[in-house]
Amino acid sequence: MITYKQFNILIWGLRLLAAIIMLQTLFFKFTAAPESVYIFSRLGLEPWGRIGTGIMELIASVLLLIPRTTSIGAFLAAGIMSGAIFSHLTKLGIVVQDDGGLLFIYALLVFTSSVILFITFRKQFISFFKLFRHAIYH
């Protein structure tokens, strides 16, 4: 049986893994590094897709690290990484510019971490959605 402390360490490990990977790639997106420009050009989304994805990854990373918003960050990160994985499988290939598949592996790690976090904090997400819906319609 896993203890509360072990569970908490695991959850923070997943948060940090996803956030660090996404935050680390922001430098390349925001500075128009050749590999990022290549990727988004191949997808027909350069430059706005690169910049927009970077902004969304920044938001997701921050939300993941705030305990009250983990579920929202996880949902957003999983969605972004779904797009990345789909792009790798359909247009980019697993290996992009001789990276050995590293970007694809990063996308899988963030996606997996985010899905686990989303499932773990799904009640938080439902509560947030209900609160948001209530604020809109009342």
Summary of the structure (lengths in Angstrom):
residues: 138
radius of gyration: 16.2
end to end distance: 44.0
largest distance: 53.7
contacts: 410
relative contact order: 0.13
helix: 83%
strand: 0%
